[in-house]
Amino acid sequence: MTLQWIGFLVAIVVIVIGANYNLTLALFSGSIILGLFTLPPLEILNQFYVTITTANTIFLIFALGMIPMIGGILKVSGRLEDIINNLRIGKRPFLGATPAFIGLLPIPGGALFSAPLIDKAGEGLAGHIKAGINVWFRHVIYFIYPISYAIIVAADAAKLSVFRIIAFQTPFFIFTIALGYFFLLRKDKGKMKYDSDIDINSLIPPMAVLLTAPVVWAVLSYGVGIAEHLENVFVMIAVSLSLILAIILIEDSKKDTLKEAAEEMKPWNFMILVFALYFFINIFHSSGIEGMIAALKVPGPVLLVVIGFLLGFGTGRIIVPASILAPIYIATAGSFSLWAFQAMYVSIFAGYIVTPVHPCISISLEYFDGNMSKFLKLMVPMLAISVGTAAILYLLFG
């Protein structure tokens, strides 16, 4: 048993440290290390085979490979900028909505894409405040957006419905918007200035691309019955429709646009990452570690809140900590309540939103010439309130 614990701890350390350099390689390495310490070599190969042949996993891998392509097409074709230029909603809402809309699709470097728009709209604000706006409003959408990697993988690991989580976390999402307004947006004064008149015809098509996937997914998930182990086929169908619509909207050479989008977004990297993640989850489930951890009876608040925050901070990710903590908590408590999930998700999010490992933070601070210590002083109160609220709700009702 001591050898199994050593293997588990070494695997976690490799994943946490390796995530700073190459998350996919870190997950593969951690999976192999955990497997070598806990399973026969043939069982490691069997879990690899199970991962690559499970239909539900394959559907999800292809779906999550298409999402960055949608973002890439909108970006390369200029359609994403059409949304921002024609979304006439006032200065403060614009500052919050701009990074949020770009955050609807996980575009690598998306924080850099929204930065010039925030810089223009937030003229007069200090660099660390602009960075805070860019980071906060880009990521709080992950509490409710059904095709974000974070919530899809976290929900799957916790064995909960994505849409149940979204409905449950909507009040908390509104709460985070209020926090962002109080600590960030209310510091800005003045009105927006535009160089041209609003063009609704340029706004509607790209908005339709962004909204098609979550709407179709919701309709299929609630309106059509399907076996639980095949539900990700709906994810793939919904995202495919958004991708097709994005391709239809390309006005220049479709071949050149698709090639440029693929080169910039590298969707295959996302697909390999999701496979590596599920390979780790399958190895973990087979290793016997769950039962050993359950025997320790780690208090739920410590596991979900304290360790959740530390893993979020250490990895600069949401999906990896959630995939590690969810099966451990299930092994201890038997199942996830929505209160417990929210406490875990918010705590991981808090670590993720302030760690220098997170590229969006480094990019934003560099672009706006912001100070890291001032940025943290701005963000920490919001995160302390968020985590404290989620933890108290979990203790009271979870």
C-alpha positions in Angstrom: 0.0 0.0 0.0 2.9 2.3 0.7 4.1 1.8 -2.8 0.7 2.8 -4.2 0.7 6.0 -2.2 4.2 6.9 -3.4 3.1 6.3 -7.0 0.0 8.5 -6.6 1.9 11.3 -5.0 4.6 11.2 -7.6 2.0 11.2 -10.4 0.2 14.2 -8.9 3.5 16.1 -8.5 4.5 15.3 -12.1 1.1 16.5 -13.4 1.1 19.7 -11.3 4.7 20.7 -12.2 4.6 19.4 -15.8 1.4 21.4 -16.5 3.5 24.5 -16.4 5.4 23.3 -19.5 3.2 20.7 -21.4 -0.1 19.7 -19.9 -0.7 16.8 -22.3 2.8 15.3 -21.7 2.3 15.8 -18.0 -1.0 13.9 -18.0 0.4 11.0 -20.0 3.5 10.8 -17.8 1.4 11.0 -14.6 -0.9 8.2 -15.9 2.0 5.9 -16.7 3.7 6.6 -13.4 0.5 5.9 -11.5 -0.1 2.8 -13.5 3.4 1.4 -13.0 3.0 1.7 -9.2 -0.5 0.3 -9.0 -1.3 -1.9 -12.0 0.2 -4.7 -14.1 1.7 -3.5 -17.3 -0.9 -5.3 -19.4 -3.7 -3.4 -17.5 -2.1 -0.1 -18.4 -2.3 -1.0 -22.0 -5.9 -2.2 -21.5 -6.9 1.2 -20.1 -5.2 2.9 -23.0 -7.3 0.7 -25.3 -10.5 1.3 -23.3 -9.9 5.1 -23.5 -9.4 5.1 -27.3 -12.3 2.8 -28.0 -15.0 4.2 -25.7 -17.6 5.9 -28.0 -18.6 8.6 -25.5 -15.0 9.7 -25.0 -14.4 9.7 -28.8 -17.5 11.9 -29.3 -16.2 14.4 -26.7 -12.6 14.4 -28.2 -13.9 15.3 -31.6 -16.3 17.9 -30.2 -13.7 19.6 -28.2 -11.4 19.6 -31.2 -13.9 21.5 -33.3 -14.5 24.3 -30.7 -11.2 26.0 -31.2 -11.7 25.8 -35.0 -15.0 27.7 -34.6 -13.1 30.4 -32.6 -10.3 30.4 -35.2 -12.6 30.9 -38.1 -14.5 33.8 -36.4 -11.2 35.4 -35.6 -9.4 35.0 -38.9 -12.5 36.0 -40.9 -13.0 39.1 -38.8 -16.4 38.0 -37.6 -15.5 38.1 -33.9 -14.5 41.8 -34.3 -17.9 42.4 -36.0 -19.6 41.3 -32.7 -17.6 43.7 -30.6 -17.8 46.7 -33.0 -21.6 46.4 -33.2 -22.5 45.5 -29.7 -23.7 48.9 -28.5 -24.5 48.4 -24.9 -22.8 51.2 -23.0 -19.2 51.6 -21.8 -19.2 49.5 -18.6 -21.3 46.7 -20.0 -19.0 46.8 -23.1 -15.9 46.4 -20.9 -17.4 43.4 -19.2 -19.0 41.9 -22.3 -16.0 42.1 -24.7 -13.8 39.6 -22.9 -16.9 37.5 -22.0 -17.9 37.1 -25.7 -14.4 36.2 -26.7 -14.4 33.8 -23.7 -17.4 32.0 -25.2 -14.9 30.0 -27.3 -11.6 29.0 -25.7 -9.3 30.8 -28.1 -5.7 30.4 -27.2 -4.4 33.9 -26.6 -7.9 35.2 -26.5 -7.0 37.6 -23.7 -4.6 39.3 -26.0 -7.3 39.6 -28.7 -9.7 41.4 -26.3 -7.0 43.5 -24.8 -6.8 46.3 -27.5 -10.6 46.7 -27.3 -10.5 47.1 -23.5 -7.5 49.4 -23.8 -9.5 51.6 -26.1 -12.8 51.5 -24.2 -11.1 51.9 -20.7 -8.9 54.8 -21.5 -7.8 56.4 -18.3 -7.9 53.3 -16.2 -4.8 51.9 -14.6 -3.1 49.0 -16.2 -3.8 46.5 -13.4 -7.5 47.4 -13.5 -7.7 46.8 -17.2 -5.9 43.5 -16.7 -8.4 42.6 -14.0 -11.4 43.4 -16.2 -9.9 41.3 -19.1 -9.2 38.3 -16.9 -12.3 38.3 -14.6 -15.0 38.8 -17.2 -13.3 36.5 -19.7 -13.4 33.6 -17.3 -16.5 34.0 -15.0 -18.6 32.9 -18.1 -17.1 29.4 -17.4 -19.6 29.0 -14.5 -22.5 28.7 -16.9 -21.3 28.3 -20.5 -22.2 24.7 -21.6 -19.4 24.3 -24.2 -16.5 25.4 -22.1 -13.9 22.6 -21.6 -13.8 23.4 -17.9 -17.5 22.7 -17.1 -17.8 19.8 -19.5 -14.9 17.8 -18.0 -15.6 18.8 -14.4 -19.3 17.7 -14.7 -18.3 14.5 -16.3 -15.7 13.7 -13.6 -18.3 14.5 -10.9 -21.0 12.4 -12.7 -23.4 15.4 -12.9 -25.4 16.8 -15.7 -23.9 19.9 -17.3 -27.3 21.6 -17.5 -28.2 20.9 -13.9 -24.9 22.5 -12.9 -25.5 25.5 -15.1 -29.0 26.1 -13.7 -27.7 25.7 -10.2 -24.7 28.0 -10.7 -26.5 30.8 -12.5 -27.2 32.7 -9.3 -23.5 32.4 -8.4 -22.6 33.6 -11.9 -24.8 36.7 -11.4 -23.0 37.2 -8.1 -19.6 37.2 -9.8 -20.8 39.7 -12.3 -21.9 42.0 -9.4 -18.5 41.5 -7.8 -16.8 42.4 -11.0 -18.9 45.5 -11.3 -18.3 46.7 -7.8 -14.5 46.0 -7.7 -13.7 46.7 -11.4 -16.2 48.3 -13.7 -17.5 51.1 -11.4 -14.0 52.6 -11.4 -14.5 53.6 -15.1 -16.3 56.8 -16.1 -17.4 58.2 -19.4 -19.1 56.9 -22.6 -18.1 54.8 -25.6 -17.1 56.4 -28.9 -17.5 54.6 -32.2 -16.0 55.3 -35.6 -19.1 54.1 -37.6 -22.8 53.4 -37.2 -24.1 50.1 -35.8 -24.5 47.3 -38.4 -27.0 44.8 -37.2 -26.5 42.6 -40.3 -22.8 42.2 -39.3 -23.7 41.4 -35.7 -26.3 38.7 -36.1 -24.5 36.0 -38.1 -21.4 35.5 -35.8 -23.7 35.7 -32.8 -25.7 32.9 -34.3 -22.5 30.8 -34.6 -21.7 31.3 -30.9 -25.2 30.5 -29.8 -26.1 27.6 -32.0 -24.0 25.0 -30.2 -25.4 25.6 -26.6 -29.0 26.0 -27.9 -28.9 22.8 -30.0 -27.2 20.9 -27.2 -29.9 22.0 -24.7 -32.7 21.0 -27.0 -31.2 17.6 -27.8 -30.2 16.9 -24.2 -33.7 17.7 -22.8 -35.8 16.7 -25.8 -34.3 13.4 -26.9 -33.6 10.3 -24.8 -30.3 8.5 -25.2 -28.2 6.1 -23.2 -26.1 7.7 -20.5 -22.9 6.4 -21.9 -23.6 8.1 -25.3 -24.7 11.5 -24.3 -21.6 13.2 -25.8 -22.9 12.5 -29.3 -25.2 15.5 -28.6 -22.2 17.6 -27.8 -20.6 16.6 -31.1 -23.8 17.3 -33.1 -24.3 20.7 -31.6 -20.7 21.8 -32.0 -20.6 20.4 -35.6 -23.6 22.7 -36.5 -21.8 25.7 -35.1 -18.7 24.8 -37.1 -20.7 24.3 -40.3 -22.4 27.7 -39.8 -19.0 29.4 -39.2 -17.7 27.9 -42.5 -20.8 29.1 -44.4 -20.1 32.6 -43.2 -16.6 32.7 -44.6 -16.7 35.3 -47.4 -13.1 34.9 -48.8 -11.4 31.6 -49.7 -12.8 29.0 -47.4 -9.7 26.8 -47.9 -7.3 29.6 -47.0 -9.4 30.6 -44.0 -9.7 27.1 -42.7 -6.0 26.5 -43.1 -5.1 29.7 -41.3 -7.5 28.9 -38.5 -6.2 25.4 -38.1 -2.6 26.6 -38.1 -3.4 29.2 -35.4 -5.7 27.1 -33.2 -4.0 23.7 -33.6 -7.2 21.8 -32.7 -5.4 18.4 -32.7 -3.6 19.6 -29.6 -6.9 19.9 -27.8 -8.0 16.5 -28.9 -4.8 14.8 -27.7 -5.1 16.7 -24.4 -8.7 15.4 -23.8 -7.5 11.9 -24.6 -4.6 12.2 -22.1 -7.0 13.5 -19.5 -9.4 10.5 -19.8 -6.5 8.1 -19.9 -5.5 9.5 -16.6 -9.0 9.2 -15.2 -9.3 5.6 -16.3 -5.9 4.7 -14.8 -7.0 6.4 -11.6 -10.3 4.5 -11.4 -8.4 1.2 -12.0 -5.6 1.9 -9.5 -7.4 1.3 -6.3 -6.4 4.7 -5.0 -10.0 5.8 -4.6 -10.7 3.2 -2.0 -7.5 4.1 -0.1 -8.4 7.8 -0.1 -11.9 7.0 1.0 -10.4 5.2 4.0 -8.6 8.4 5.0 -11.8 10.3 5.4 -10.4 13.7 4.3 -12.9 16.3 5.3 -14.9 17.6 2.4 -14.1 21.3 3.0 -10.4 20.6 3.1 -10.5 18.5 -0.1 -12.8 20.7 -2.2 -11.8 24.2 -1.0 -8.2 24.1 0.3 -6.8 21.5 -2.0 -9.0 22.7 -4.9 -7.5 26.2 -4.6 -3.9 24.9 -4.4 -4.3 22.6 -7.4 -5.9 25.4 -9.4 -3.1 27.7 -8.5 -0.4 25.1 -9.1 -1.6 23.9 -12.5 -3.2 27.1 -13.9 -6.0 24.8 -15.1 -9.6 23.9 -14.1 -10.0 20.5 -15.8 -6.9 18.8 -14.2 -7.8 19.7 -10.6 -11.4 18.8 -11.1 -10.5 15.5 -12.7 -8.2 14.7 -9.7 -10.6 15.9 -6.9 -13.9 14.6 -8.2 -13.2 10.9 -8.1 -11.5 11.3 -4.7 -14.5 13.1 -3.3 -16.9 10.5 -4.8 -14.8 7.7 -3.2 -15.2 9.5 0.2 -18.7 10.8 0.1 -20.4 8.5 -2.4 -21.7 11.1 -4.7 -21.5 14.9 -5.5 -24.2 17.3 -4.4 -24.5 20.5 -6.4 -23.4 22.5 -3.4 -20.2 20.4 -3.2 -19.5 20.7 -6.9 -19.9 24.5 -6.7 -17.5 24.7 -3.7 -14.9 22.7 -5.6 -15.4 24.6 -8.9 -15.2 28.0 -7.3 -12.1 27.1 -5.3 -10.3 25.7 -8.3 -11.4 28.8 -10.3 -10.0 31.1 -7.6 -6.5 29.5 -7.8 -6.7 29.4 -11.6 -7.6 33.1 -11.9 -4.6 34.5 -10.0 -1.7 32.1 -10.8 1.1 33.4 -13.0 1.0 30.0 -14.6 -2.3 31.1 -16.3 -1.2 32.6 -19.6 -4.2 35.1 -19.7 -2.9 36.8 -16.6 0.7 37.2 -17.9 -0.6 38.3 -21.3 -2.9 40.9 -19.8 -0.4 42.4 -17.4 2.2 42.6 -20.1 -0.1 44.3 -22.6 -1.5 46.9 -20.1 1.9 47.3 -18.4 0.1 46.3 -15.2 1.7 45.6 -11.8 1.3 42.0 -10.5 1.0 43.0 -6.8 -1.6 45.6 -7.6 -3.4 43.1 -9.7 -3.5 40.6 -6.9 -4.7 43.2 -4.4 -7.6 43.9 -6.8 -8.5 40.3 -7.4 -8.0 38.7 -4.0 -11.0 40.3 -2.3 -13.3 39.2 -5.1 -11.9 35.7 -4.9 -12.0 35.5 -1.1 -15.7 36.6 -1.1 -16.5 34.0 -3.9 -14.7 31.1 -2.2 -16.0 32.0 1.2 -19.6 32.2 0.0 -19.4 28.9 -1.9 -17.7 27.2 1.1 -20.4 28.5 3.6 -23.2 27.4 1.3 -21.6 23.9 1.0 -21.3 23.6 4.8 -24.9 24.7 5.3 -26.6 22.8 2.6 -24.1 20.3 1.0 
